[in-house]
Amino acid sequence: MKPARAGSSLGVSKVNSVEQLDQAMAEAHKHDPKVLVETGIVGREIECAVLGAHVGEPVRTSFPGEITMASQDVDWYDFESKYLDDNAAQLSCPADLPDDVAATVRQIAADTFTALGCEGLSRVDVFVEPDGNVIVNEINTMPGFTPISMYPRMWERTGVPYTELVTTLIELALNRPVGLR
């Protein structure tokens, strides 16, 4: 359960029983009057950074990355793990995936970015089910961009240093058509 218009996992709760619904709803409502209830998916959460392109060029995708929690006591990447504990989570990039699944994740990330008409940057989060099926979880159209954020770290591990990434984003913005499209 999560707020419809919040980020950084604020107000998000994993609900494993009917008894947890009221508390999860109340927590989500602290951040937004509109709440989403999603089906739980059994699978690994994989992230893929997407970088827009100049007209006529394909968008680029980073190696897929996976967040793993340092403690068995934390079962998902919540707000505290993202921002309050530097040692709570580790990024594996490239994620340990079969080559065909990694290629599928990258293609789905690029297709999601393109289908939604995104520009500049985004991060597409997917679930990879045990059978290799890939399901889009969400797209972050303004992902974190701090030195510890996953977006620039995935690009760094893909071979695009931070300064080159920033330069590319500035160039894309300067060359972007203006007006209605």
C-alpha positions as CSV (number, residue, x, y, z in Angstrom):
1,M,0.0,0.0,0.0
2,K,1.4,3.4,-0.9
3,P,0.5,7.1,-1.4
4,A,-0.4,7.8,-5.0
5,R,1.8,10.9,-5.3
6,A,4.8,10.5,-3.0
7,G,8.3,9.3,-3.6
8,S,11.3,7.7,-1.8
9,S,9.0,5.0,-0.3
10,L,7.4,7.5,2.1
11,G,4.2,6.1,3.5
12,V,4.7,2.7,1.8
13,S,3.9,-0.5,3.7
14,K,4.1,-4.1,2.9
15,V,0.9,-5.8,4.0
16,N,0.9,-9.5,4.6
17,S,-2.4,-9.9,6.4
18,V,-5.8,-8.3,6.6
19,E,-5.1,-7.2,10.1
20,Q,-2.3,-4.9,8.7
21,L,-4.6,-3.0,6.3
22,D,-5.9,-0.3,8.5
23,Q,-2.4,0.7,9.8
24,A,-1.0,0.7,6.3
25,M,-3.8,2.8,5.0
26,A,-3.4,5.3,7.8
27,E,0.4,5.5,7.1
28,A,-0.2,6.1,3.4
29,H,-2.8,8.7,4.1
30,K,-0.3,10.7,6.1
31,H,1.4,11.5,2.7
32,D,-1.5,11.6,0.2
33,P,-5.3,11.4,0.4
34,K,-5.2,9.1,-2.6
35,V,-3.8,5.6,-1.9
36,L,-2.7,2.7,-4.1
37,V,-3.1,-0.9,-3.3
38,E,-0.9,-3.2,-5.4
39,T,-0.6,-6.9,-5.7
40,G,2.5,-8.3,-4.0
41,I,4.9,-9.9,-6.5
42,V,7.4,-12.6,-5.6
43,G,10.6,-11.7,-7.4
44,R,13.8,-9.7,-7.3
45,E,13.5,-6.0,-7.7
46,I,15.9,-4.8,-10.4
47,E,16.5,-1.2,-11.5
48,C,17.7,0.2,-14.8
49,A,18.8,3.7,-15.5
50,V,17.6,5.3,-18.8
51,L,19.2,8.2,-20.6
52,G,17.4,10.1,-23.3
53,A,18.8,10.6,-26.7
54,H,19.0,13.2,-29.4
55,V,16.3,13.1,-32.1
56,G,16.7,10.0,-34.3
57,E,19.0,8.1,-31.8
58,P,17.9,5.3,-29.5
59,V,17.8,5.9,-25.7
60,R,20.5,4.3,-23.7
61,T,20.2,2.0,-20.7
62,S,22.6,1.2,-17.9
63,F,23.5,-2.3,-16.7
64,P,20.6,-3.5,-14.5
65,G,21.3,-3.0,-10.8
66,E,19.9,-4.8,-7.8
67,I,19.7,-3.5,-4.2
68,T,20.5,-6.0,-1.5
69,M,19.8,-5.4,2.1
70,A,22.7,-5.7,4.5
71,S,20.5,-7.0,7.4
72,Q,18.0,-9.9,7.3
73,D,15.8,-7.7,9.6
74,V,14.9,-5.4,6.7
75,D,13.1,-7.1,3.9
76,W,12.7,-4.2,1.5
77,Y,14.4,-0.9,0.5
78,D,12.4,1.6,2.6
79,F,12.9,5.3,3.3
80,E,15.3,4.6,6.2
81,S,17.4,2.2,4.2
82,K,17.6,4.7,1.3
83,Y,18.5,7.9,3.2
84,L,19.2,7.3,6.9
85,D,21.6,4.4,7.0
86,D,24.6,4.4,4.6
87,N,25.2,0.8,5.3
88,A,21.7,-0.6,5.0
89,A,21.9,-1.5,1.3
90,Q,24.4,-2.4,-1.3
91,L,24.1,-2.0,-5.1
92,S,25.1,-4.9,-7.3
93,C,25.6,-3.6,-10.8
94,P,25.5,-5.3,-13.1
95,A,22.9,-7.5,-11.3
96,D,23.6,-11.2,-11.3
97,L,21.1,-12.1,-14.0
98,P,21.2,-14.4,-17.0
99,D,22.3,-12.5,-20.1
100,D,18.9,-12.9,-21.8
101,V,17.0,-11.6,-18.7
102,A,19.4,-8.6,-18.3
103,A,18.8,-7.8,-22.0
104,T,15.0,-8.0,-21.5
105,V,15.2,-5.7,-18.4
106,R,17.2,-3.2,-20.5
107,Q,14.8,-3.4,-23.4
108,I,11.7,-3.1,-21.2
109,A,13.3,0.0,-19.5
110,A,13.9,1.6,-22.9
111,D,10.4,0.8,-24.2
112,T,8.8,2.1,-21.0
113,F,10.7,5.4,-21.2
114,T,9.8,5.8,-24.9
115,A,6.1,4.7,-24.5
116,L,5.6,7.3,-21.8
117,G,7.2,10.1,-23.8
118,C,10.0,10.7,-21.3
119,E,12.9,13.0,-21.8
120,G,16.3,13.3,-20.2
121,L,16.5,10.7,-17.6
122,S,14.5,8.1,-15.7
123,R,14.9,4.9,-13.7
124,V,12.7,2.0,-14.4
125,D,12.2,-0.5,-11.6
126,V,11.0,-4.0,-12.5
127,F,10.4,-7.3,-10.8
128,V,12.1,-10.4,-12.2
129,E,10.1,-13.4,-11.2
130,P,11.7,-16.8,-10.5
131,D,10.9,-18.0,-14.1
132,G,12.6,-15.0,-15.6
133,N,9.4,-13.1,-16.4
134,V,9.9,-9.3,-16.1
135,I,7.2,-7.0,-14.8
136,V,7.4,-3.2,-14.7
137,N,6.9,-2.0,-11.1
138,E,7.3,1.8,-11.6
139,I,9.2,4.5,-13.5
140,N,10.9,7.3,-11.7
141,T,10.9,10.2,-14.0
142,M,13.1,12.2,-11.7
143,P,15.3,9.7,-9.9
144,G,17.7,10.6,-7.1
145,F,20.9,12.2,-8.4
146,T,23.0,12.5,-5.2
147,P,26.5,10.8,-5.1
148,I,24.8,7.8,-3.3
149,S,21.8,7.6,-5.6
150,M,21.4,4.5,-7.8
151,Y,20.9,6.4,-11.1
152,P,24.4,7.9,-11.3
153,R,26.0,4.9,-9.7
154,M,24.5,2.5,-12.3
155,W,25.8,4.8,-15.1
156,E,29.2,4.9,-13.5
157,R,29.4,1.1,-13.4
158,T,28.2,1.0,-17.1
159,G,31.1,3.2,-18.0
160,V,29.6,6.7,-18.0
161,P,31.3,8.9,-15.4
162,Y,29.3,11.4,-13.4
163,T,30.6,14.5,-15.2
164,E,29.9,12.9,-18.6
165,L,26.4,12.0,-17.4
166,V,25.7,15.6,-16.3
167,T,27.1,17.0,-19.5
168,T,24.9,14.7,-21.6
169,L,21.8,15.7,-19.7
170,I,22.6,19.4,-20.2
171,E,23.2,18.8,-23.9
172,L,19.9,16.9,-24.2
173,A,18.0,19.7,-22.5
174,L,19.6,22.4,-24.7
175,N,18.7,20.5,-27.8
176,R,15.2,19.5,-26.8
177,P,12.5,21.0,-28.9
178,V,10.3,23.5,-27.1
179,G,6.5,23.9,-27.2
180,L,3.8,21.3,-27.5
181,R,4.8,17.9,-28.9
